[in-house]
Amino acid sequence: MRLLFIILIFFSAAATAQTRTADSLRRIISSSLADKEKLKAIFALNNQPLNADTLLPYILIAEKICAVTKNEVDADMTMFCRVSYYTRKNHIDSALILIDELIKKYKNNKQHQDKYLDFLFFKSKIYDRSNQYSKAISQLVEVIQVAEAQNDTAVQIQAKTGIGWVQIEMEQYKEALQWLYKALHTSANKKFYYNYGALYSNIASAYNSLGNEDSAMHYIGVAIKDARENENMLFL
């Protein structure tokens, strides 16, 4: 009973923190007179774990603003929010049509290569969500190549972790471990691995599925330690 109580406290703390963030963004959207500030808050709200139907009214606000301001980048980021909405609703074909449009538009945009990388990465998540695992892996390999060209170490690590996760879903545990260790050894700089317990928990999951309990216990212990040190209650 005490363990259940502690678990409930952790989930409550995580949910409360997420709710506070979302509520703060909602207040900015409702109270701000500046379109730029509203849009910035809506784009941030899109990154919160909200239900699709909860997110939709804010996307409509952003689309209405962009119809007036005619700012191209803001309109594209609003379209990206629409992609996120479609993905959450499992409207996969609609999500892929829009994300492909954004990828094509930003591929050669030297000023916004960070957005191009974000769009590529999100496309892999669409494939993964729709159980198109082979396509997800191919997309993540492309993400790694672009991230290497941009010297974006964090995205390289995340994409390699993503391949490992997809292969766990495919029950290819040995192959998953190879990619997860590639992620682990991408950089000697430990800052890239702070508050990134997903990598260690995925390694633990792969080892556990292979019946290697000692290694699984070691890496889940690392994941727990990382979550505690970074006060990441949801992951903990």
C-alpha positions as a Markdown table, in Angstrom:
| # | Residue | x | y | z |
|---|---|---|---|---|
| 1 | Met | 0.0 | 0.0 | 0.0 |
| 2 | Arg | 2.8 | 2.4 | 0.8 |
| 3 | Leu | 4.5 | 1.7 | -2.5 |
| 4 | Leu | 1.2 | 2.5 | -4.3 |
| 5 | Phe | 0.9 | 5.7 | -2.4 |
| 6 | Ile | 4.4 | 6.8 | -3.3 |
| 7 | Ile | 3.8 | 6.0 | -7.0 |
| 8 | Leu | 0.6 | 8.0 | -7.0 |
| 9 | Ile | 2.5 | 10.9 | -5.5 |
| 10 | Phe | 5.1 | 10.8 | -8.3 |
| 11 | Phe | 2.4 | 10.6 | -11.0 |
| 12 | Ser | 0.5 | 13.4 | -9.3 |
| 13 | Ala | 3.6 | 15.6 | -9.2 |
| 14 | Ala | 4.4 | 15.0 | -12.8 |
| 15 | Ala | 0.8 | 15.7 | -13.9 |
| 16 | Thr | 0.7 | 18.8 | -11.8 |
| 17 | Ala | 3.9 | 20.2 | -13.4 |
| 18 | Gln | 2.6 | 19.5 | -16.9 |
| 19 | Thr | -0.7 | 21.0 | -16.1 |
| 20 | Arg | 0.9 | 24.2 | -14.7 |
| 21 | Thr | 3.0 | 24.6 | -17.9 |
| 22 | Ala | -0.1 | 24.1 | -20.1 |
| 23 | Asp | -2.2 | 26.4 | -18.0 |
| 24 | Ser | 0.5 | 29.1 | -18.1 |
| 25 | Leu | 0.6 | 28.9 | -21.9 |
| 26 | Arg | -3.1 | 29.0 | -22.2 |
| 27 | Arg | -3.2 | 32.2 | -20.0 |
| 28 | Ile | -0.6 | 33.8 | -22.3 |
| 29 | Ile | -2.7 | 32.9 | -25.4 |
| 30 | Ser | -5.9 | 34.3 | -23.9 |
| 31 | Ser | -4.5 | 37.5 | -22.3 |
| 32 | Ser | -1.8 | 38.6 | -24.7 |
| 33 | Leu | -2.5 | 41.3 | -27.2 |
| 34 | Ala | 0.6 | 40.6 | -29.3 |
| 35 | Asp | 0.1 | 38.0 | -32.1 |
| 36 | Lys | 3.8 | 37.0 | -32.0 |
| 37 | Glu | 3.4 | 36.2 | -28.3 |
| 38 | Lys | 0.2 | 34.2 | -28.8 |
| 39 | Leu | 1.8 | 32.2 | -31.6 |
| 40 | Lys | 4.9 | 31.4 | -29.6 |
| 41 | Ala | 2.7 | 30.1 | -26.7 |
| 42 | Ile | 0.6 | 28.0 | -29.1 |
| 43 | Phe | 3.8 | 26.5 | -30.7 |
| 44 | Ala | 5.0 | 25.6 | -27.2 |
| 45 | Leu | 1.6 | 24.2 | -26.2 |
| 46 | Asn | 1.9 | 21.9 | -29.3 |
| 47 | Asn | 4.8 | 20.2 | -27.5 |
| 48 | Gln | 2.8 | 19.5 | -24.4 |
| 49 | Pro | 1.2 | 16.0 | -24.0 |
| 50 | Leu | -2.3 | 17.3 | -24.7 |
| 51 | Asn | -5.3 | 15.5 | -26.2 |
| 52 | Ala | -5.8 | 16.4 | -29.9 |
| 53 | Asp | -9.2 | 17.9 | -29.4 |
| 54 | Thr | -7.9 | 20.1 | -26.6 |
| 55 | Leu | -5.1 | 21.3 | -28.9 |
| 56 | Leu | -7.3 | 22.0 | -31.9 |
| 57 | Pro | -8.9 | 25.3 | -30.8 |
| 58 | Tyr | -5.5 | 26.8 | -30.3 |
| 59 | Ile | -4.4 | 25.7 | -33.8 |
| 60 | Leu | -7.5 | 27.5 | -35.2 |
| 61 | Ile | -6.4 | 30.6 | -33.4 |
| 62 | Ala | -2.9 | 30.4 | -34.9 |
| 63 | Glu | -4.4 | 29.8 | -38.4 |
| 64 | Lys | -6.6 | 32.8 | -38.0 |
| 65 | Ile | -3.7 | 35.0 | -37.0 |
| 66 | Cys | -1.5 | 33.8 | -39.9 |
| 67 | Ala | -4.3 | 34.4 | -42.4 |
| 68 | Val | -4.0 | 38.1 | -41.4 |
| 69 | Thr | -0.3 | 38.6 | -40.7 |
| 70 | Lys | 0.9 | 36.6 | -43.8 |
| 71 | Asn | 4.1 | 35.6 | -42.0 |
| 72 | Glu | 5.4 | 32.6 | -43.9 |
| 73 | Val | 7.4 | 31.0 | -41.2 |
| 74 | Asp | 4.7 | 31.4 | -38.6 |
| 75 | Ala | 2.2 | 29.8 | -41.1 |
| 76 | Asp | 4.5 | 26.9 | -41.6 |
| 77 | Met | 4.9 | 26.3 | -37.9 |
| 78 | Thr | 1.1 | 26.5 | -37.6 |
| 79 | Met | 0.9 | 23.8 | -40.3 |
| 80 | Phe | 3.4 | 21.8 | -38.2 |
| 81 | Cys | 0.9 | 22.0 | -35.3 |
| 82 | Arg | -1.8 | 20.8 | -37.7 |
| 83 | Val | 0.5 | 17.8 | -38.5 |
| 84 | Ser | 0.8 | 17.1 | -34.8 |
| 85 | Tyr | -3.0 | 17.3 | -34.5 |
| 86 | Tyr | -3.5 | 14.8 | -37.3 |
| 87 | Thr | -0.9 | 12.5 | -35.9 |
| 88 | Arg | -2.6 | 12.5 | -32.5 |
| 89 | Lys | -5.9 | 11.7 | -34.2 |
| 90 | Asn | -4.2 | 8.9 | -36.2 |
| 91 | His | -5.0 | 10.7 | -39.5 |
| 92 | Ile | -1.7 | 9.4 | -40.8 |
| 93 | Asp | -2.2 | 10.1 | -44.5 |
| 94 | Ser | -3.1 | 13.7 | -43.8 |
| 95 | Ala | -0.2 | 14.1 | -41.5 |
| 96 | Leu | 2.3 | 12.7 | -44.1 |
| 97 | Ile | 1.0 | 14.9 | -46.9 |
| 98 | Leu | 1.6 | 18.1 | -44.8 |
| 99 | Ile | 4.9 | 17.0 | -43.3 |
| 100 | Asp | 6.2 | 16.1 | -46.8 |
| 101 | Glu | 5.2 | 19.6 | -48.0 |
| 102 | Leu | 7.2 | 21.2 | -45.1 |
| 103 | Ile | 10.2 | 18.9 | -45.7 |
| 104 | Lys | 10.3 | 19.8 | -49.4 |
| 105 | Lys | 10.0 | 23.5 | -48.6 |
| 106 | Tyr | 12.8 | 23.6 | -46.0 |
| 107 | Lys | 15.2 | 21.1 | -47.4 |
| 108 | Asn | 17.3 | 23.8 | -49.1 |
| 109 | Asn | 16.4 | 26.7 | -46.7 |
| 110 | Lys | 19.8 | 27.5 | -45.2 |
| 111 | Gln | 18.3 | 29.9 | -42.7 |
| 112 | His | 16.0 | 27.3 | -41.1 |
| 113 | Gln | 17.8 | 24.0 | -41.3 |
| 114 | Asp | 16.9 | 23.4 | -37.7 |
| 115 | Lys | 13.3 | 23.3 | -38.7 |
| 116 | Tyr | 14.1 | 21.0 | -41.6 |
| 117 | Leu | 15.6 | 18.6 | -39.2 |
| 118 | Asp | 12.6 | 18.8 | -36.8 |
| 119 | Phe | 10.3 | 18.0 | -39.7 |
| 120 | Leu | 12.4 | 15.0 | -40.8 |
| 121 | Phe | 12.4 | 13.7 | -37.2 |
| 122 | Phe | 8.7 | 14.1 | -36.8 |
| 123 | Lys | 8.0 | 12.2 | -40.0 |
| 124 | Ser | 9.8 | 9.2 | -38.4 |
| 125 | Lys | 7.5 | 9.5 | -35.4 |
| 126 | Ile | 4.4 | 9.4 | -37.7 |
| 127 | Tyr | 5.7 | 6.2 | -39.3 |
| 128 | Asp | 6.4 | 4.7 | -35.9 |
| 129 | Arg | 2.9 | 5.6 | -34.6 |
| 130 | Ser | 1.4 | 3.9 | -37.6 |
| 131 | Asn | 3.5 | 0.8 | -37.2 |
| 132 | Gln | 5.4 | 1.4 | -40.4 |
| 133 | Tyr | 8.6 | 0.4 | -38.7 |
| 134 | Ser | 10.9 | -0.1 | -41.8 |
| 135 | Lys | 10.0 | 3.4 | -43.0 |
| 136 | Ala | 10.5 | 4.8 | -39.6 |
| 137 | Ile | 14.0 | 3.4 | -39.4 |
| 138 | Ser | 14.9 | 4.6 | -42.9 |
| 139 | Gln | 13.7 | 8.1 | -41.9 |
| 140 | Leu | 15.7 | 8.0 | -38.7 |
| 141 | Val | 18.9 | 7.1 | -40.7 |
| 142 | Glu | 18.3 | 10.2 | -42.8 |
| 143 | Val | 17.8 | 12.3 | -39.7 |
| 144 | Ile | 21.2 | 11.1 | -38.4 |
| 145 | Gln | 22.9 | 12.0 | -41.7 |
| 146 | Val | 21.4 | 15.5 | -41.6 |
| 147 | Ala | 22.2 | 15.9 | -37.9 |
| 148 | Glu | 25.8 | 14.9 | -38.6 |
| 149 | Ala | 26.0 | 17.5 | -41.3 |
| 150 | Gln | 24.6 | 20.2 | -39.0 |
| 151 | Asn | 26.8 | 19.0 | -36.1 |
| 152 | Asp | 23.7 | 18.5 | -34.0 |
| 153 | Thr | 24.8 | 15.9 | -31.4 |
| 154 | Ala | 21.6 | 15.9 | -29.4 |
| 155 | Val | 19.5 | 14.9 | -32.4 |
| 156 | Gln | 22.0 | 12.3 | -33.5 |
| 157 | Ile | 21.6 | 10.6 | -30.0 |
| 158 | Gln | 17.9 | 10.9 | -30.1 |
| 159 | Ala | 17.6 | 9.4 | -33.6 |
| 160 | Lys | 19.9 | 6.5 | -32.8 |
| 161 | Thr | 17.8 | 5.9 | -29.6 |
| 162 | Gly | 14.7 | 6.1 | -31.8 |
| 163 | Ile | 16.0 | 3.3 | -34.1 |
| 164 | Gly | 16.8 | 1.2 | -31.1 |
| 165 | Trp | 13.2 | 1.7 | -29.8 |
| 166 | Val | 11.7 | 0.8 | -33.2 |
| 167 | Gln | 13.7 | -2.4 | -33.3 |
| 168 | Ile | 12.5 | -3.2 | -29.8 |
| 169 | Glu | 9.0 | -2.9 | -31.1 |
| 170 | Met | 10.0 | -5.2 | -34.0 |
| 171 | Glu | 11.4 | -7.7 | -31.4 |
| 172 | Gln | 14.9 | -7.3 | -32.9 |
| 173 | Tyr | 16.6 | -6.9 | -29.5 |
| 174 | Lys | 20.2 | -7.6 | -30.5 |
| 175 | Glu | 20.0 | -5.1 | -33.3 |
| 176 | Ala | 18.3 | -2.6 | -31.0 |
| 177 | Leu | 21.2 | -2.9 | -28.5 |
| 178 | Gln | 23.7 | -2.1 | -31.3 |
| 179 | Trp | 21.9 | 1.2 | -32.1 |
| 180 | Leu | 21.3 | 2.1 | -28.5 |
| 181 | Tyr | 25.0 | 1.7 | -27.7 |
| 182 | Lys | 25.8 | 3.8 | -30.8 |
| 183 | Ala | 23.6 | 6.5 | -29.2 |
| 184 | Leu | 25.4 | 6.0 | -25.9 |
| 185 | His | 28.8 | 6.5 | -27.5 |
| 186 | Thr | 27.9 | 9.3 | -29.8 |
| 187 | Ser | 29.6 | 11.8 | -27.5 |
| 188 | Ala | 31.9 | 11.8 | -24.6 |
| 189 | Asn | 30.3 | 15.0 | -23.3 |
| 190 | Lys | 27.9 | 13.9 | -20.5 |
| 191 | Lys | 25.7 | 16.9 | -20.9 |
| 192 | Phe | 24.0 | 15.3 | -23.8 |
| 193 | Tyr | 22.8 | 12.5 | -21.6 |
| 194 | Tyr | 21.5 | 14.4 | -18.6 |
| 195 | Asn | 17.7 | 14.0 | -18.2 |
| 196 | Tyr | 17.7 | 11.4 | -21.0 |
| 197 | Gly | 16.8 | 8.3 | -19.1 |
| 198 | Ala | 14.9 | 6.9 | -22.2 |
| 199 | Leu | 18.2 | 5.7 | -23.6 |
| 200 | Tyr | 19.0 | 3.7 | -20.5 |
| 201 | Ser | 15.5 | 2.3 | -20.0 |
| 202 | Asn | 15.5 | 1.2 | -23.6 |
| 203 | Ile | 18.8 | -0.6 | -23.1 |
| 204 | Ala | 17.3 | -2.2 | -20.0 |
| 205 | Ser | 14.2 | -3.3 | -21.9 |
| 206 | Ala | 16.3 | -4.9 | -24.7 |
| 207 | Tyr | 18.5 | -6.8 | -22.2 |
| 208 | Asn | 15.4 | -7.9 | -20.3 |
| 209 | Ser | 13.8 | -9.3 | -23.4 |
| 210 | Leu | 17.0 | -11.2 | -24.1 |
| 211 | Gly | 16.9 | -12.7 | -20.6 |
| 212 | Asn | 20.0 | -10.8 | -19.4 |
| 213 | Glu | 18.6 | -9.7 | -16.1 |
| 214 | Asp | 21.8 | -8.4 | -14.5 |
| 215 | Ser | 22.4 | -5.9 | -17.4 |
| 216 | Ala | 18.7 | -4.9 | -17.4 |
| 217 | Met | 18.8 | -4.2 | -13.7 |
| 218 | His | 22.0 | -2.1 | -14.1 |
| 219 | Tyr | 20.6 | 0.1 | -16.9 |
| 220 | Ile | 17.2 | 0.6 | -15.3 |
| 221 | Gly | 19.1 | 1.7 | -12.2 |
| 222 | Val | 21.0 | 4.3 | -14.3 |
| 223 | Ala | 17.6 | 5.5 | -15.7 |
| 224 | Ile | 16.1 | 5.8 | -12.3 |
| 225 | Lys | 19.2 | 7.7 | -11.0 |
| 226 | Asp | 19.1 | 10.1 | -13.9 |
| 227 | Ala | 15.4 | 10.8 | -13.4 |
| 228 | Arg | 15.9 | 11.5 | -9.7 |
| 229 | Glu | 18.8 | 13.8 | -10.3 |
| 230 | Asn | 16.9 | 15.8 | -12.8 |
| 231 | Glu | 13.6 | 15.7 | -10.8 |
| 232 | Asn | 11.9 | 14.1 | -13.8 |
| 233 | Met | 9.0 | 12.6 | -11.9 |
| 234 | Leu | 7.0 | 11.5 | -14.9 |
| 235 | Phe | 9.8 | 9.4 | -16.2 |
| 236 | Leu | 10.7 | 8.2 | -12.7 |
